[in-house]
Amino acid sequence: MTLHLRTAASPRSLVAPATALAGWVAFAWYLIAQARAGPVIIWNDSRAYAEVASKPLWSTAFWQGRRPPLTPLVIKVFGSSGGLLVAQGAVAAVAWGVLGWTVGRLVPPGWRRVFAIWVILAFATALPVAMWNRSLLSESMSMSALALLFAGFIWTARRITWPRVAATTAACLCFAATRDSQVWTVVVLGVIAGIYALAQVRKSRAVSIRAGGLAVCLLVVGIVPEWGTLASHRTTQDVADVFYVRVLPFPDRVAWFAAHGMPERQQIEKLASTAPDQRDVAPVVAFPPDDPAFKPLERWIVDHGASAYLLWLATHPWYVVSEPLQRPERSYNFGHGDLTIYAPAVHRMESPLTSVMWPPLLAFLLMSALAIYLATLTEVWTERPWRVVTVLTLVGIVAMLIAWHGDGQEVTRHTVEGAAEVRLGVWILVTLGLIGLTDVDRRRTGRDAWWAGRRDHGAVSPTHQELSQRQPSPEGWVGGTRGPAAPGVETPG
């Protein structure tokens, strides 16, 4: 009988993991302290969440209430005061810790892994991400679900298995159950997963089946919350807000919608002519809800407004992109793009890393260009995790457009999840590129040596896929440190 002894880890080898863990502990402390820096912040929407939370758990009023069910469920479990704040901070600490650990697993162990983990944790301390832990709103849980969604897709990209499909589906379900607009993010990801499954039919039947299973699960996850949305009619006010600020003030749009069934055209134009013209403020034309002259219009918006608006979007594709860029921005009650209105200065804890991790638009665009440059230089773009993060980043742009067009007010808050998705994706891509840069020479040297040996025997230049297949690693790392083969994915199993 042979006795196998496991060599004990040296104290020196534990320094980096201990440092990463210490960083997470400090991060968790900060989130909980920031959440408890003052009393829970109550907004107009907070009352709607509390009302749904007061309904019996298994009642229709709970699952088809005025707001999606996840936040009311958290309120029901933890209350609507101090317990809720601690819960939101703790859930955020765990969710972002999971994502940090997941991204860290894409790079070699040691200080590079610590760096990757700390980048994710630093991003999660930025004010636009962390400030929601103090509010009785859905954004805190939505941000945590976003972190888990990223983690699930990254793990699934490395090696697609049924447990990982289930975990990713669960994260997407939580994400879709926090805000109605996020249902469409999950649906888009389901469609992309379905396309990938079809592309893998001839390459790997097992991968194709599992990717197809993920696609079906995500589409179901999108359908179920949307059923609650339609049954509750909770988006009726959102559609009305869109009409108030993006349709009724403009005669040409009023004419188009009137041609598609909208009543009271003359009354609308008369009302719009009396709207005050304010500088740097988009015009808003809203009819009095108790005015009997506008009752037909009110009923039409409830019954047909959403379908007519979707037809308008489908037949005016340039409007989808151009309208959010108009100035003054065609929205109201949105703080003119300033998110700090949702973080009152009293008792506010703001991370000193906010300006770095959530930079202005120009600096963010430069970061995006840097991510592309580093990916090309290090060839990290060939790895599946990098590509999946890129897809999530691009889907974040779609999510911002959907949220913006889905309501006419508070668009700054409603689009923050999409903005976080885009910025988080870029930070991950930049991090993987920078870490890959530390090993690019070794990687290329290994590839050149491998090809030199092949060329001596008259072989053609190998593709990256051939290199990965010939020299698979037990658990590849994005950016590589294992010679020419650094697939950044796990071997099938």
C-alpha positions as CSV (number, residue, x, y, z in Angstrom):
1,M,0.0,0.0,0.0
2,T,1.3,3.4,-1.0
3,L,0.8,6.3,1.4
4,H,0.2,9.6,-0.4
5,L,1.0,12.7,1.7
6,R,-0.2,16.1,0.8
7,T,2.4,18.7,1.2
8,A,1.4,21.4,3.6
9,A,1.1,24.9,2.1
10,S,4.0,27.1,3.1
11,P,3.2,30.3,5.1
12,R,4.5,32.3,2.2
13,S,2.0,30.8,-0.2
14,L,-0.9,31.8,2.1
15,V,0.0,35.5,2.1
16,A,-1.9,36.3,-1.2
17,P,-5.1,34.4,-0.3
18,A,-5.1,35.9,3.2
19,T,-4.7,39.3,1.7
20,A,-7.6,38.8,-0.7
21,L,-9.7,37.5,2.2
22,A,-8.8,40.5,4.3
23,G,-9.8,42.8,1.5
24,W,-13.2,41.1,1.3
25,V,-13.7,41.4,5.1
26,A,-12.9,45.2,4.9
27,F,-15.2,45.4,1.9
28,A,-18.1,43.7,3.7
29,W,-17.6,45.9,6.8
30,Y,-17.7,49.0,4.6
31,L,-21.0,48.0,2.8
32,I,-22.8,47.2,6.1
33,A,-21.4,50.4,7.8
34,Q,-22.5,52.4,4.8
35,A,-25.9,50.9,4.8
36,R,-26.4,51.6,8.5
37,A,-24.9,55.1,8.4
38,G,-28.4,56.5,8.8
39,P,-32.1,55.5,8.9
40,V,-33.6,53.7,5.9
41,I,-34.4,56.2,3.1
42,I,-38.0,56.1,2.0
43,W,-39.1,57.2,-1.5
44,N,-42.5,57.3,-3.3
45,D,-41.8,53.8,-4.7
46,S,-40.9,52.5,-1.3
47,R,-44.5,52.7,-0.2
48,A,-45.5,50.5,-3.2
49,Y,-42.9,47.9,-2.2
50,A,-44.1,47.9,1.4
51,E,-47.7,47.6,0.3
52,V,-46.9,44.5,-1.7
53,A,-44.8,43.1,1.1
54,S,-47.8,43.4,3.5
55,K,-49.8,40.9,1.4
56,P,-49.9,37.2,2.2
57,L,-46.9,35.3,0.7
58,W,-49.0,32.9,-1.4
59,S,-51.6,35.5,-2.5
60,T,-52.0,36.7,-6.1
61,A,-51.6,40.3,-4.8
62,F,-48.1,39.5,-3.7
63,W,-46.8,37.9,-6.9
64,Q,-48.9,40.1,-9.2
65,G,-48.7,43.3,-7.2
66,R,-47.7,46.9,-8.0
67,R,-44.0,45.9,-7.9
68,P,-41.9,42.8,-8.8
69,P,-41.8,40.3,-6.0
70,L,-38.1,40.0,-4.9
71,T,-37.8,43.3,-3.0
72,P,-41.2,42.8,-1.2
73,L,-40.0,39.3,-0.3
74,V,-36.9,40.7,1.3
75,I,-38.9,43.3,3.1
76,K,-41.3,40.6,4.4
77,V,-38.3,38.6,5.8
78,F,-36.2,41.4,7.2
79,G,-38.6,44.2,7.8
80,S,-38.4,47.7,6.4
81,S,-35.9,49.4,8.8
82,G,-32.5,48.4,10.3
83,G,-32.8,44.7,9.5
84,L,-33.4,45.4,5.8
85,L,-30.3,47.7,5.7
86,V,-28.1,45.0,7.2
87,A,-29.5,42.4,4.9
88,Q,-29.0,44.5,1.8
89,G,-25.4,45.2,2.8
90,A,-24.7,41.6,3.6
91,V,-26.2,40.2,0.4
92,A,-24.2,42.7,-1.6
93,A,-21.0,41.7,0.2
94,V,-21.5,38.0,-0.5
95,A,-22.6,38.6,-4.2
96,W,-19.7,40.8,-5.1
97,G,-17.4,38.6,-3.2
98,V,-18.5,35.6,-5.3
99,L,-18.0,37.6,-8.5
100,G,-14.5,38.7,-7.3
101,W,-13.6,35.1,-6.5
102,T,-14.9,34.1,-9.9
103,V,-12.9,36.7,-11.8
104,G,-9.9,35.8,-9.7
105,R,-10.1,32.2,-10.8
106,L,-9.5,33.4,-14.4
107,V,-6.0,34.4,-13.6
108,P,-3.0,32.7,-12.1
109,P,-2.8,32.5,-8.3
110,G,-0.7,35.0,-6.3
111,W,-0.8,38.7,-6.4
112,R,-2.4,38.9,-9.9
113,R,-5.4,37.0,-8.5
114,V,-5.5,39.4,-5.5
115,F,-5.4,42.3,-7.9
116,A,-8.3,40.9,-10.0
117,I,-10.4,40.3,-6.8
118,W,-9.7,43.7,-5.4
119,V,-10.7,45.5,-8.7
120,I,-14.2,43.9,-8.5
121,L,-14.6,44.8,-4.8
122,A,-13.4,48.3,-5.5
123,F,-15.9,48.7,-8.2
124,A,-18.7,47.6,-5.8
125,T,-17.8,50.4,-3.4
126,A,-18.5,53.1,-5.9
127,L,-21.3,55.3,-4.9
128,P,-23.7,54.5,-7.8
129,V,-23.4,50.8,-6.9
130,A,-23.3,50.9,-3.1
131,M,-25.6,53.8,-2.2
132,W,-28.8,51.8,-2.8
133,N,-28.2,49.7,0.3
134,R,-29.7,52.5,2.4
135,S,-32.9,52.8,0.4
136,L,-36.1,50.9,0.4
137,L,-36.0,50.3,-3.3
138,S,-35.1,47.4,-5.6
139,E,-31.7,48.7,-6.8
140,S,-29.7,47.1,-4.0
141,M,-30.9,43.6,-4.7
142,S,-30.7,44.3,-8.4
143,M,-27.0,45.2,-8.2
144,S,-26.3,42.1,-6.1
145,A,-28.2,39.9,-8.6
146,L,-26.2,41.5,-11.4
147,A,-23.0,40.5,-9.7
148,L,-24.2,36.9,-9.5
149,L,-25.4,37.0,-13.1
150,F,-21.9,37.9,-14.2
151,A,-20.4,35.1,-12.0
152,G,-22.8,32.5,-13.3
153,F,-22.1,33.3,-17.0
154,I,-18.4,33.3,-16.5
155,W,-18.4,29.9,-14.8
156,T,-20.7,28.6,-17.5
157,A,-18.4,29.9,-20.2
158,R,-15.5,28.1,-18.6
159,R,-17.2,24.7,-18.6
160,I,-20.9,24.3,-19.2
161,T,-22.5,21.8,-16.8
162,W,-26.1,21.4,-15.6
163,P,-25.3,22.6,-12.1
164,R,-23.8,25.8,-13.6
165,V,-26.8,26.2,-15.9
166,A,-29.1,25.9,-12.8
167,A,-27.0,28.5,-10.9
168,T,-27.0,30.9,-13.8
169,T,-30.7,30.5,-14.2
170,A,-31.3,31.2,-10.6
171,A,-29.2,34.4,-10.7
172,C,-31.1,35.5,-13.8
173,L,-34.4,34.8,-12.1
174,C,-33.5,37.0,-9.2
175,F,-32.3,39.7,-11.6
176,A,-35.6,39.6,-13.6
177,A,-37.7,39.6,-10.4
178,T,-36.3,42.9,-9.2
179,R,-37.3,45.3,-12.0
180,D,-39.6,44.8,-14.9
181,S,-37.2,46.2,-17.5
182,Q,-34.6,43.6,-16.5
183,V,-36.8,40.8,-17.8
184,W,-35.7,41.8,-21.3
185,T,-32.1,41.6,-20.4
186,V,-32.6,37.9,-19.5
187,V,-34.6,37.3,-22.6
188,V,-31.9,38.8,-24.8
189,L,-29.3,36.6,-23.1
190,G,-31.6,33.6,-23.6
191,V,-31.7,34.3,-27.4
192,I,-27.9,34.6,-27.5
193,A,-27.5,31.3,-25.6
194,G,-29.9,29.7,-28.1
195,I,-27.8,31.0,-31.1
196,Y,-24.7,29.6,-29.4
197,A,-26.4,26.3,-28.9
198,L,-27.2,26.0,-32.6
199,A,-23.7,27.0,-33.5
200,Q,-22.3,24.1,-31.4
201,V,-24.5,21.4,-32.9
202,R,-21.8,20.0,-35.2
203,K,-18.9,20.7,-32.8
204,S,-20.1,19.2,-29.5
205,R,-23.5,17.7,-29.0
206,A,-23.2,17.8,-25.2
207,V,-22.3,21.5,-25.2
208,S,-25.1,22.2,-27.6
209,I,-27.7,20.5,-25.5
210,R,-26.6,22.2,-22.3
211,A,-26.4,25.6,-24.0
212,G,-29.9,25.0,-25.4
213,G,-31.1,24.0,-22.0
214,L,-29.8,27.3,-20.6
215,A,-31.5,29.2,-23.4
216,V,-34.8,27.6,-22.6
217,C,-34.4,28.3,-18.9
218,L,-33.7,31.9,-19.5
219,L,-36.6,32.4,-21.9
220,V,-38.9,30.8,-19.3
221,V,-37.4,33.1,-16.6
222,G,-38.3,36.0,-18.9
223,I,-41.8,34.8,-19.5
224,V,-42.8,34.1,-15.9
225,P,-42.1,37.6,-14.4
226,E,-43.6,39.2,-17.5
227,W,-46.8,37.3,-16.9
228,G,-47.0,39.0,-13.5
229,T,-46.3,42.4,-15.1
230,L,-49.1,42.0,-17.6
231,A,-51.6,40.6,-15.1
232,S,-51.0,43.5,-12.6
233,H,-51.0,46.3,-15.3
234,R,-48.3,48.0,-13.2
235,T,-46.5,49.5,-16.3
236,T,-49.6,51.5,-17.2
237,Q,-48.3,54.6,-15.4
238,D,-44.9,54.1,-17.0
239,V,-46.4,54.2,-20.4
240,A,-48.5,57.3,-19.5
241,D,-45.3,59.0,-18.4
242,V,-43.7,58.3,-21.8
243,F,-46.7,59.8,-23.5
244,Y,-46.5,62.9,-21.3
245,V,-42.9,63.8,-22.2
246,R,-42.2,62.1,-25.5
247,V,-45.4,62.1,-27.5
248,L,-48.0,64.7,-26.4
249,P,-45.7,67.7,-26.6
250,F,-44.9,67.1,-30.3
251,P,-47.6,67.7,-33.0
252,D,-46.0,65.3,-35.5
253,R,-46.0,62.4,-33.0
254,V,-49.5,63.3,-31.9
255,A,-50.6,63.0,-35.5
256,W,-48.9,59.6,-35.9
257,F,-50.5,58.2,-32.8
258,A,-53.9,59.7,-33.7
259,A,-53.7,57.9,-37.0
260,H,-53.2,54.7,-35.0
261,G,-56.2,55.1,-32.8
262,M,-55.3,57.7,-30.2
263,P,-58.4,59.9,-29.5
264,E,-58.7,63.6,-28.5
265,R,-56.1,64.9,-30.9
266,Q,-57.4,68.5,-31.0
267,Q,-57.7,68.5,-27.2
268,I,-54.1,67.3,-26.9
269,E,-52.8,70.0,-29.2
270,K,-54.7,72.7,-27.4
271,L,-53.3,71.4,-24.0
272,A,-49.8,71.3,-25.5
273,S,-50.0,74.9,-26.6
274,T,-50.5,76.0,-23.0
275,A,-47.5,74.1,-21.6
276,P,-44.8,76.4,-20.2
277,D,-41.7,76.7,-22.3
278,Q,-38.8,76.3,-19.8
279,R,-35.1,76.5,-20.7
280,D,-33.1,73.4,-20.2
281,V,-36.2,71.4,-19.3
282,A,-38.1,69.1,-21.6
283,P,-41.8,70.0,-22.1
284,V,-44.3,67.9,-20.3
285,V,-47.9,67.7,-21.3
286,A,-50.1,65.8,-18.8
287,F,-53.8,65.9,-18.7
288,P,-55.7,66.2,-15.4
289,P,-56.8,62.7,-14.3
290,D,-60.2,64.0,-13.1
291,D,-61.0,65.9,-16.4
292,P,-63.9,64.0,-18.2
293,A,-62.8,65.5,-21.5
294,F,-59.7,63.3,-21.4
295,K,-61.3,60.1,-20.2
296,P,-61.3,58.5,-23.7
297,L,-57.6,59.3,-23.9
298,E,-56.9,57.8,-20.5
299,R,-58.7,54.6,-21.4
300,W,-56.9,54.4,-24.7
301,I,-53.5,54.6,-23.0
302,V,-54.5,51.9,-20.6
303,D,-55.8,49.6,-23.3
304,H,-53.7,50.3,-26.3
305,G,-51.0,52.7,-25.3
306,A,-48.3,50.1,-24.8
307,S,-48.9,48.3,-28.1
308,A,-49.0,51.6,-30.1
309,Y,-45.8,52.7,-28.4
310,L,-44.0,49.4,-29.3
311,L,-45.2,49.9,-32.9
312,W,-43.8,53.4,-32.9
313,L,-40.4,52.1,-31.7
314,A,-40.4,49.3,-34.3
315,T,-41.2,51.6,-37.1
316,H,-38.8,54.4,-35.9
317,P,-35.6,52.5,-35.2
318,W,-33.4,55.7,-35.3
319,Y,-35.6,57.2,-32.6
320,V,-34.6,54.4,-30.2
321,V,-31.0,55.6,-30.3
322,S,-31.4,59.3,-31.0
323,E,-34.1,60.2,-28.5
324,P,-32.0,59.5,-25.3
325,L,-29.3,61.8,-26.8
326,Q,-31.7,64.8,-27.2
327,R,-31.1,67.9,-25.0
328,P,-32.8,68.9,-22.9
329,E,-33.3,65.2,-22.1
330,R,-36.8,64.1,-22.7
331,S,-37.6,63.0,-19.2
332,Y,-38.7,64.6,-15.9
333,N,-38.0,64.1,-12.2
334,F,-34.6,62.5,-13.0
335,G,-32.2,64.9,-11.3
336,H,-30.7,65.9,-14.6
337,G,-28.6,62.8,-14.7
338,D,-27.2,63.3,-11.1
339,L,-27.5,60.0,-9.1
340,T,-26.5,61.6,-5.9
341,I,-30.0,62.9,-5.4
342,Y,-30.7,59.4,-4.2
343,A,-27.9,59.6,-1.7
344,P,-28.7,62.5,0.7
345,A,-25.6,64.2,2.0
346,V,-26.7,63.6,5.6
347,H,-25.1,60.4,6.9
348,R,-23.7,59.6,3.4
349,M,-20.6,57.5,3.2
350,E,-18.9,57.9,-0.2
351,S,-16.0,55.7,-1.2
352,P,-12.9,57.6,-2.2
353,L,-12.6,55.2,-5.1
354,T,-15.9,56.3,-6.7
355,S,-14.3,58.8,-9.2
356,V,-11.8,56.1,-10.3
357,M,-14.1,53.1,-10.5
358,W,-17.1,55.1,-12.0
359,P,-15.2,57.6,-14.2
360,P,-16.8,60.3,-16.4
361,L,-17.9,59.4,-19.9
362,L,-14.7,60.4,-21.7
363,A,-12.5,58.5,-19.3
364,F,-14.8,55.5,-19.6
365,L,-14.6,55.5,-23.4
366,L,-10.8,55.6,-23.1
367,M,-11.0,52.6,-20.8
368,S,-13.1,50.7,-23.3
369,A,-10.5,51.4,-26.0
370,L,-7.8,50.2,-23.7
371,A,-9.7,47.0,-23.1
372,I,-9.8,46.3,-26.8
373,Y,-6.1,47.2,-27.3
374,L,-5.0,44.9,-24.4
375,A,-7.2,42.1,-25.7
376,T,-5.6,42.3,-29.1
377,L,-2.1,42.6,-27.7
378,T,-2.4,39.7,-25.3
379,E,-4.8,37.6,-27.5
380,V,-7.1,37.2,-24.4
381,W,-10.0,37.9,-26.7
382,T,-9.8,34.3,-28.0
383,E,-10.9,33.0,-24.6
384,R,-14.6,32.2,-23.9
385,P,-14.8,34.0,-20.6
386,W,-13.5,37.2,-22.2
387,R,-16.1,36.9,-25.0
388,V,-18.9,36.2,-22.6
389,V,-18.1,39.3,-20.5
390,T,-18.0,41.3,-23.8
391,V,-21.5,40.0,-24.6
392,L,-22.8,41.0,-21.2
393,T,-21.2,44.4,-21.6
394,L,-23.0,45.0,-24.9
395,V,-26.3,43.7,-23.5
396,G,-25.9,46.3,-20.8
397,I,-26.2,49.0,-23.5
398,V,-29.4,47.4,-24.7
399,A,-30.6,47.2,-21.1
400,M,-30.1,51.0,-20.7
401,L,-32.1,51.7,-23.8
402,I,-34.9,49.5,-22.7
403,A,-35.1,51.0,-19.3
404,W,-34.9,54.6,-20.7
405,H,-37.7,54.0,-23.2
406,G,-39.8,52.1,-20.7
407,D,-40.6,55.2,-18.6
408,G,-40.7,59.0,-18.9
409,Q,-39.4,59.9,-15.4
410,E,-36.6,58.9,-13.1
411,V,-34.6,57.6,-16.0
412,T,-31.3,58.2,-14.2
413,R,-32.3,55.6,-11.6
414,H,-34.0,53.3,-14.0
415,T,-30.9,53.0,-16.2
416,V,-28.4,52.6,-13.4
417,E,-28.3,48.8,-13.6
418,G,-27.6,48.8,-17.3
419,A,-24.9,51.5,-16.7
420,A,-23.4,49.3,-14.0
421,E,-23.4,46.3,-16.3
422,V,-21.5,48.1,-19.0
423,R,-19.0,49.6,-16.6
424,L,-18.4,46.4,-14.7
425,G,-17.9,44.5,-18.0
426,V,-15.3,47.0,-19.1
427,W,-13.4,46.8,-15.8
428,I,-13.3,43.0,-16.0
429,L,-12.0,43.2,-19.6
430,V,-9.3,45.8,-18.7
431,T,-8.3,43.7,-15.7
432,L,-7.9,40.5,-17.7
433,G,-6.0,42.4,-20.4
434,L,-3.6,44.0,-17.9
435,I,-2.9,40.7,-16.2
436,G,-2.5,39.0,-19.6
437,L,0.1,41.7,-20.4
438,T,2.3,40.4,-17.6
439,D,2.7,37.1,-19.4
440,V,2.3,37.9,-23.1
441,D,6.1,37.4,-23.9
442,R,6.2,34.0,-22.3
443,R,3.0,33.0,-24.0
444,R,4.2,34.1,-27.5
445,T,7.6,32.5,-26.9
446,G,5.9,29.2,-26.1
447,R,3.7,29.4,-29.2
448,D,6.6,30.4,-31.5
449,A,8.7,27.5,-30.2
450,W,5.8,25.1,-30.7
451,W,5.3,26.4,-34.2
452,A,9.0,26.2,-35.0
453,G,9.0,22.5,-34.2
454,R,5.9,22.0,-36.4
455,R,7.4,24.1,-39.3
456,D,10.5,21.9,-39.3
457,H,8.2,19.0,-40.2
458,G,6.4,21.0,-42.9
459,A,3.2,21.7,-40.9
460,V,1.0,24.6,-41.5
461,S,0.5,27.4,-38.9
462,P,-1.6,26.1,-36.0
463,T,-4.7,28.0,-34.9
464,H,-5.2,29.0,-31.3
465,Q,-7.9,26.3,-31.1
466,E,-5.5,23.7,-32.3
467,L,-2.9,24.8,-29.7
468,S,-5.6,24.6,-26.9
469,Q,-6.6,21.1,-28.0
470,R,-3.1,19.8,-28.2
471,Q,-1.9,21.1,-24.9
472,P,-5.0,21.4,-22.7
473,S,-4.6,22.5,-19.1
474,P,-6.6,21.2,-16.2
475,E,-8.0,24.6,-15.5
476,G,-6.8,27.3,-18.0
477,W,-6.3,30.9,-17.1
478,V,-7.2,33.9,-19.2
479,G,-4.0,35.7,-20.2
480,G,-2.1,32.5,-19.8
481,T,1.0,31.4,-18.0
482,R,1.2,27.9,-19.4
483,G,3.0,28.3,-22.6
484,P,1.1,28.4,-25.9
485,A,-2.0,26.7,-24.4
486,A,-4.0,29.1,-22.2
487,P,-7.6,28.5,-23.2
488,G,-9.1,30.1,-20.2
489,V,-11.6,27.3,-20.0
490,E,-11.9,24.1,-18.1
491,T,-11.7,20.8,-20.0
492,P,-15.1,19.2,-20.8
493,G,-16.5,16.9,-18.2
